């Protein structure tokens, strides 16, 4: 589920937005509220909707995911406590949209955002600490066998705990619901994630429209609304297509492996019959 390409592109976009926020006199709050759903939430909804892969063994993808979400979370106090009024004009009402229009500078919303910023900063710091420790152990494991043993022990313990928890949750769930009901629940969750991705696209477009946002040197009539829509659609469907290709590749590898195994078994069986070897011994050898 954790795709290296998607996470690398996300990191690149976050770096560009940070540079724009530092060097340009833009409306930082509104820009980040548009970037967050389009860059972080939209790919996540596509991955959760279309992927059957849980990311096990994808160390690089996991690392970039921790880096992206940790970076975004750590920057939230900077945005909500120091850049809240930058670009704001008292004559211009700034609107957000989540199923209805609301004022971004409503005291209740600002208070909620401040609490969210502090909490997310703590979680983001934890993500960075985990990432730094993991990178340090990986670097030391090449020159220090003790660090390699520690890394292997952590990895083994984590895999074992996750497998135990997964099996325990799955066994308890199967006591309540059947396999058929469980498949329906998974299908329903995928539909919910897919609708969430579509909602993110729609909400972002309505935020852009409600605030009369125009891209610099680009006429609103031509591409002011089209460019963010195209970016969102390409992000969502390219992620889905990448997952589909990976699943097709895995299915092809499995089919080729099975065909090769069957071919080898057939050859050994034919050779065994020619040499007078019992079939049970041939199957045991295979």
N, C-alpha and C positions, 0 to 999 in steps of 0.2 A: 504494500500500500504506500510505502514511502518511496517516491520517485526522485532520483538524483537530478534529472533534468529540470523538473518542475521546481524543486527547491533551490537550485542554482539560479534560475531565472528570477524567482521571488527575491532572493538575496540581492541580485543586481538591481532590481527595481527599488528595493528598500534603500540601498546605498544612494541611488539617484535622488530619491525623495528627501533623504537626510541632507544631501548636499544642497538641494534647492531650498530646504528650510533654513539652513545655516547662512547661505549666501544671498538669497533673494528675499525681497520684502513682500512675501506672498501671504495669503490668508491660510496660515499653517493649519489651524484647527479643521477647517473645511476640507483641505487637501488630504489630511491624514484620515478623516472620516470617509473619504471616497476610496483611498488607497487600501485601507484595512479590509473591507469586504471583497474588493475586486482582486487583491493580490494574495491575501491569506485565506479568507473564508471560501472563496469560489473554487480554487483548486482542491481544497479539502473536501468540499461537497461532491466534486466530481470523482475524487479518489474513493470516497466512502460509497458512492453510488455504483460505480462500475467495477471496482477492484475486488477480487477474491483473495488477493495475496496480502498477508498480514505483515510483510516487511521483515520477516525473520531472516537474519543474516545480512540484511542490507545496512551495513554499518555506516557507509558514506551518506546514504539517504537519511538515516536517523540523525547523524551528526548535523547535517544541514538543516533538518527540521528543528532541532533544538536551537541551532544558531538563529534561525529566522524568527521563531516565536519568542525566544529569549531577548533578541535585539529589540523587537517591537515592544515587548512588555517592559523592558528596562527604560525605554524612552518615554513611556506614558506620563510620568511626573513632569518631565521637561516640557511636554506639549500642553498639559492641562494646568500647570501651575506657573509657567513662565511665558508661554506663547498664546495664552487664552485670548488676549485682546489684540494681538497683532493682526493688522488688516481689517479690524472691525470699524464700522462707521455707524454712528447712532441713527443716521437717516436710512440705513439699509437693514431690513430684517433678514436674519439668517435662518433658513429653515432646514430641518432634517425630516426624514420620512421613514417611519416604521409602521406600516399599515394606516398611518394618518400623519398629516403635517404637524410638526411641533417646533417650538423655538429652541434653537441650540443654546441660547443664553438664558433659558428658564432656570431659576435658582435650584429647583428640585433636580433637574437633569445635570446641572453643573456639579451639585453636591454628590450625586450618584457617580458621576464620572471621576470626581476626585478620589472617592473611596476605591473605585475600580482601578485607578492609576496606581495608588499605593499598594494595593493587593497584587496587581499584575507585576509591579516592579519586584516585589519579594519573590514571586514565582519565577520571573525571568532571571533573577540573580541565581536562583537554584539551578535553572537550566544551564547557565554559564558555568557554574561550579562543576556540575556533572560533566559538561563537555570538556573543560580544562583538565580535570582529573583523568578522564578517559584518554585524552590526547597525550598527556604526560606519561601515563602507563604504557600507551602504545609506543611512544618514542623510547622510553627506557627499556622496554621489553626486547629491543633489538641489541642492546649492549649489556643488559643486566638480566640474568636468568631469574632473579628473585622477583623483579617487576613483572616479567612474563608469567611467572607462576601466580602472582597476585591477580593479574588480568584474566588469566585462564580460570582461576577459582571464582572470581566475580562473575564471569560470563557463564560458567557452569551453574553457579548458585542461582543466578537470575533466570536462566533457561529452565532449571528444575522447578523453581518457585512458580514461574509463569505456567508451566505445564501442569503442575499440581492444581493451581487455582483454576485454570481453564477446564481441566477434567472435572474438578469438584463442582464448578458452576454448571457445567454441561450436564453432569449426572443428576444434580438437583433439579435442573430445569426439565430434564426428560421425565422426572417423576411426576411433574405437574402437567406437562404438555407432551404431545406425541411428536414424532419426527415431521409429520405433515404440517402440524400446527407451527412447529419451529421454522420450517421453510417459509410458511406464510408470514411469520413475524419478520424474518430477514427480508423478504420481499417488500413488506410494508415499510421497514426502516429505509430500504434503498429508495423507495418512492418518496418518502419524507425528505431524505437528503437531496434527491433530484429536484423536488419542488422548492427546497430551500435555496438551491443554486439559482433556479429561475427567479425566485423572489429577490435574491441579492442583485441580480441584473436589473430587475424592474425598479427596485428601491433606489439603486444608484442613479438610474436614468431620471427618476422623479426628483431626486435631490439636485441633480444638475439642471433640470428644467425649472424647478421651483426657485432656484437661486440665480437663474439667468446667467449661468456660467458660459463664458466663451473662451475658446483656445486662442492664444495670442497670434495675431496675424492670420487667423483663419475665420472666415465668415461663419456665423452661427447657422445660417440657412444651409450651408453645404455640409460641414462636418462637425460642428460644435457638439451635436448629440451623437453623431454616427461613430466617431473614433472611439470613445469609451465603450460603446456597445460592441463594436467589432473586437476590441481588445478582450472584453469579457467573454464573448462567444468563442473566440479563438482559444482562450485559456481553458474554458470548460470542455470544449469538444476535442481539442488537441490532447488534453489529459486523458479523456475517455478513450480516444483512438490509440494512444500509447499503451494504455492498459490492455485494450483489445488485442493489439499486436503481440504484447508480451504473453497473454494467455494463449493466443494462437501458436506462438513459438513453443511454449511449454507443451501444448497438446501435440505439436508436430514431433518434438523430441521424444515424448512418451510413446507416440505411435511408431516412430522409427526404432526405438529401443525394443519395444514389444515385438515388432516384425523381425528384428535381427535375432532376438532371443528365440523366437519360434523357428527361424531358419536354422540356427545352430542346433536346436533340439532335433529338428528333422534330419539334419545331416548326421548327427551322432546316432540317432535311432536307425537310420539306414545303414550306417557303417557297422553298428552293433549287430544288427540282424545278419549282415553279411559275414561277420566274424563269429556269430553264434553266441553273443553275449546276451543274457537275459535283459528284458526291457526295464525291469525294476532297477537294475544296476546302472543302466544308462541314465535314467531319470535322476538317480541319486548323484551321479557324477555331474550332471548339468546343474 
